[in-house]
Amino acid sequence: KQWYQRRVRGIPLYPTGIICEALLAFWCIGLVSTSGRLSVSLPNSLNFAFDFTLYLKLHLVMTAIGGVSLISYMASQRSRAMKKLAKLSSYAEVQKREIDLIKIRQKKESKKAK
């Protein structure tokens, strides 16, 4: 039962986290582009340039692509695990029925012996 709940609780959490991360990146694009924070421009002593606004845009795109692939992978894993669980529960039911049949046969045999 705990195993099933663990699989079900994660369903709304992954998309919520991905959406929140994408929203934060989207909101930060405007703030960073106007302030220029965390961006390094040329010329400098290292001869290196880094535009944090561009990084946030790429991060937003990669979050969308990665989020879709992560959710689809998790759904396939969940369905595969649920199939295994269904097989196990049906196997347990078969075993229980077999035990019940054995008990019924034993009762009939004990009545015949008397």
C-alpha positions in Angstrom: 0.0 0.0 0.0 2.8 2.4 0.8 4.5 1.6 -2.5 1.3 2.5 -4.4 0.9 5.8 -2.5 4.5 6.7 -3.2 4.0 6.2 -6.9 0.7 8.2 -6.9 1.8 11.1 -4.8 4.6 12.0 -7.2 2.2 12.5 -10.1 1.2 16.1 -9.2 4.6 17.0 -7.7 6.8 16.7 -10.8 4.7 18.9 -13.1 4.3 21.4 -10.3 8.0 21.7 -9.8 8.7 22.0 -13.5 6.1 24.7 -13.9 7.4 26.7 -11.0 11.0 26.4 -12.2 9.9 27.6 -15.7 7.9 30.5 -14.3 10.8 31.7 -12.1 13.2 31.6 -15.1 10.6 33.5 -17.2 10.2 36.2 -14.6 13.9 36.5 -14.1 14.6 37.1 -17.8 13.0 40.6 -17.7 14.7 41.5 -14.4 18.2 40.4 -15.5 17.9 41.9 -19.0 17.1 45.4 -17.5 19.7 45.3 -14.7 22.5 43.4 -16.5 23.3 41.5 -13.3 25.3 38.3 -13.5 26.4 39.1 -17.1 30.0 39.7 -18.1 30.8 41.8 -21.1 33.9 42.3 -23.1 36.6 43.7 -22.8 37.8 42.3 -19.6 41.0 40.7 -18.3 39.8 37.2 -19.1 38.6 38.1 -22.6 35.4 36.3 -21.8 31.7 37.3 -22.3 28.6 35.7 -20.6 25.0 36.8 -21.1 22.9 35.6 -18.3 19.7 36.6 -20.1 20.6 34.2 -22.9 21.4 31.5 -20.4 17.9 31.9 -18.8 16.3 31.6 -22.2 18.1 28.4 -22.9 17.3 27.1 -19.5 13.7 27.8 -20.1 13.7 25.9 -23.3 15.6 23.0 -21.8 13.3 22.9 -18.8 10.3 22.5 -21.2 12.0 19.8 -23.2 13.4 18.0 -20.2 10.2 18.3 -18.2 8.2 16.6 -21.0 10.7 13.8 -21.3 10.9 13.4 -17.5 7.2 13.2 -17.1 6.7 10.7 -19.9 9.6 8.5 -18.5 8.0 8.6 -15.1 4.6 7.6 -16.5 6.1 4.7 -18.3 7.9 3.6 -15.2 4.8 3.9 -13.2 2.7 1.9 -15.6 5.4 -0.8 -15.7 5.5 -1.0 -11.9 1.7 -1.1 -11.6 1.6 -4.0 -14.0 4.1 -5.9 -11.8 2.0 -5.0 -8.8 -1.2 -6.3 -10.5 0.5 -9.5 -11.4 1.7 -10.0 -7.8 -1.7 -9.3 -6.3 -3.4 -11.7 -8.8 -0.8 -14.3 -8.0 -1.5 -13.9 -4.3 -5.2 -14.3 -4.9 -4.5 -17.6 -6.9 -2.4 -18.9 -4.0 -5.1 -18.0 -1.5 -7.8 -19.8 -3.6 -5.5 -22.9 -3.9 -5.1 -23.0 -0.1 -8.9 -22.7 0.4 -9.5 -25.5 -2.1 -7.0 -27.7 -0.2 -8.8 -27.0 3.1 -12.1 -27.9 1.5 -10.7 -31.2 0.2 -9.2 -32.0 3.5 -12.6 -31.4 5.2 -14.4 -33.7 2.7 -11.8 -36.4 3.1 -12.0 -36.2 6.9 -15.9 -36.6 6.7 -15.5 -39.6 4.4 -13.0 -41.2 6.8 -15.5 -41.0 9.6 
